[in-house]
């Protein structure tokens, strides 16, 4: 995790990766969906994100992603 003083860097990195992977239009669609009152991230996370994975598996997947994408962790970022 990163500390709250790094919010701007997190937002910039997030937008960069969204636009890189989804493109500008799909990034806008994603942001609109996230901001909608119908979207409950907490519920979605419980049901979809890392479903059936142990903490060790999540950590390994995150490390593999960073290695594969040549992305160093953000300052003060810790994997699970």
N, C-alpha and C positions, 0 to 999 in steps of 0.2 A: 504494500500500500504506500501511497505517497502522503506527505503531510498536506494540510489544508492551505499552507502558504504557497503551494505549487499549483493552484487551481488553473491559472492561466496556461501553464505549460501542459497540463493534462488536457484542457479544452483544445489547445492548438494541436497536440498530438492526435487526439481523437478525431478532429475534423480532417486532419491530414490523412489518416488511415481510412476513414469513411470515404472520402473523395477518391483516394487511390484505389480502393477495392470496389466501391459501388458506382463511382462517377457522380457528377454534380447533381443530376436530377434524382437519382435514387437516394442520394444522401438527403436531399430535401424531403423526399417522401418518408424516409426513415425518421427524420427529426419531427415531421408533422405527426406521424403515428405515435411517437414517444410522448409528444406534448399533449396528445388528445386525452380528454378526461376518461375515456374508456380504457386506456392502457394502464395497467397496474404492474409496474416493474417487479415489485416484490413477489407478487403472485406468479408472474411469468418466470422469474428466476427460480422459484421453488419447483415449478413444473417442467422447466426446459433446460436451464443452464446447468451444465455439469451433472445431469440426471444419471444416477447410477455410478458415479465416479467417486472414488475415495480421494481424500486430501492429497495423498501421495500421487495418484494418477493425474489430478489437476495440476499439481506442481510440475510433474514431468512433462505434461502437455504444454504448459506455459514456457518452460525452459526450452523445449524443442521448438516452439514457435519463435522465440527470441533468437535462437541459433539459426533457424532456417531463414529468418527475415533480417538477419544481421542487425537486430535492434537491441542495443544495450538497455537494461532496465533504466527507468527514470530515476533521478536522484532520490534517494531514500526509499525506493520501491523495494518491497520484499515479496518474494513468492511465498505461498502458503507454507 
